[in-house]
């Protein structure tokens, strides 16, 4: 759905009904600007965000095709508190940061512009890959057990919201499973589709 170029519903294409929504007009990202279709859902970094009904499982593989103009912007956040749950956000120097409970991992990629971030998050292991190449891994402990649903483009538990995404998101794919065996083929397909170099 789009109202005057703003995204009210970002539909889940898997058929599982895990749509992302934003009912408040002033907090909706754009898909059209000045009458022209944008190439991705675009967030303004000041108030745009989307809510989902999706709760990340204890093991998740996540793919995000995105571009951010700032560090510390949240791609996804599913936490009940600061060290209770999972987040993925942009970091300095075109990097990504993942937190699994209290374990922080930053993966420096050097890849600017539109890029594919791939994230494996589970008890024991977390990994960040950018454009098909591993840029960081860490050993984790503890399992995820939170009630918050996943927030796209901002923090899940802060009021008012902070860490709001400044940039674009073309696609987000979430598996509640370890897709390590399939990940290279999935990454290749996504990179080819979007012409990421």
C-alpha positions, 0 to 999 in steps of 0.5 A, a space after each residue: 500500500 502507498 498513500 501519496 508515495 508513502 509506505 503503509 504496508 510492506 508486504 511479506 512475499 513468503 505467504 506467511 503474512 509477516 507484513 511490516 506496517 506503519 499506520 502513522 502517516 508521518 512515520 511512513 518511509 517513502 517509495 515515491 518522491 516528487 512523482 518518481 518511483 524510488 528504487 527502494 523503500 527510503 527512510 528519512 532518519 528522523 521518524 520513519 520506521 515499520 512494525 512487524 508481527 515477526 518474532 525472531 527465532 533462537 536461530 535466524 539467518 537474515 539477508 538485508 539489501 540496504 544502503 545507510 547514510 549514517 552509523 548506528 542506524 537500526 536495520 532490524 531490532 528485536 529486543 526487550 532491553 539493551 542486552 536482551 535480544 538481537 539487533 542489526 545496525 549500521 556501523 562506522 566505515 560502511 560496517 554492520 554491527 550485530 548484538 546477540 544478547 550481550 555479545 557485540 560483533 562489528 564486521 568491517 566491509 569497506 563496501 559502500 553504497 548498496 550492499 547485501 548484509 547476511 547475518 547468522 544469529 544463533 546460540 554459540 555463533 554469530 556471523 556477518 557477511 557483506 556481498 558474499 564475503 565473511 567480515 566477522 564472527 563471534 562466539 555467543 552464549 544464551 538463547 533468545 527469549 523476548 516478547 518484542 516483535 521485530 522493528 524495521 528502521 528503529 529501536 524496538 523498545 525505546 520511546 521515543 524511537 531512536 537509531 532511525 535508519 537514514 537510507 534505503 532498504 530494497 529487501 529483507 529476508 528472514 529465515 528462522 533457521 540456519 541457512 549456512 548450506 544454502 547461503 552462498 547460492 542465496 547471496 549470489 542470486 540476490 547480488 546478481 538481481 540487484 547488480 551489487 558489485 
